[in-house]
């Protein structure tokens, strides 16, 4: 099943709710879709908003560095990047984006800046 959000192709998109949080999972083909664009597609789909209506990704992470990391064919699935964006904790791997909506008491305005890890 392919999901397309504003011209960005995701190989699959699913969501589930448990323990008061909502998790969204999308798989993408890094030969067709850049990691940063997959993040934007997942978050806009999770929020039910057009990608141009959400904060620019660069408020949360260096999108060029993210793309460069996952554009490298040597990057395996054991590499992941986690950061905050639009009220979600985003984890990106070479073929997957996970977005977890955190509880409102997390104290984040959704623009990132709290943490980023590789």
ZINORNOR-V192150 format. One record per backbone hydrogen bond with DSSP energy under -0.5 kcal/mol. CO is the residue of the C=O (numbers start at 1). NH is the residue of the N-H. E is the energy in kcal/mol with one decimal. If there is no record, write none. Layout:
# ZINORNOR-V192150
co = <CO;CO>
nh = <NH;NH>
e = <E;E>
This chain:
# ZINORNOR-V192150
co = <3;5;7;8;8;10;12;14;16;18;21;22;23;24;25;26;27;27;28;29;29;34;35;36;37;38;39;40;41;42;43;44;44;50;51;56;57;57;61;62;63;64;65;66;67;68;72;76;81;82;83;85;87;88;88;89;90;91;92;95;96;97;98;99;99;100;100;101;103;104;110;115;117;118>
nh = <10;8;9;5;10;3;27;25;23;21;18;101;16;99;14;97;11;12;30;32;33;38;39;40;41;42;43;44;45;46;47;48;49;53;54;59;60;61;63;66;67;68;69;70;71;72;75;79;92;117;90;88;102;85;90;100;83;98;81;28;93;26;91;24;101;89;102;22;106;107;86;84;82;80>
e = <-3.3;-1.7;-0.6;-2.2;-0.5;-2.7;-1.4;-2.8;-3.1;-2.0;-2.2;-3.2;-2.3;-2.7;-2.3;-2.8;-2.2;-1.4;-0.7;-2.0;-2.6;-2.0;-2.2;-2.1;-2.4;-2.5;-2.6;-2.5;-2.1;-2.6;-2.4;-1.0;-2.2;-2.2;-1.0;-1.9;-2.4;-1.9;-1.2;-2.3;-2.6;-2.8;-2.4;-2.0;-1.9;-0.9;-1.8;-1.4;-2.8;-2.0;-3.4;-1.6;-1.4;-2.6;-0.7;-2.2;-2.1;-2.7;-2.0;-1.7;-2.8;-2.6;-2.6;-2.8;-0.6;-2.7;-0.6;-0.8;-1.6;-0.9;-4.3;-0.7;-1.9;-0.5>
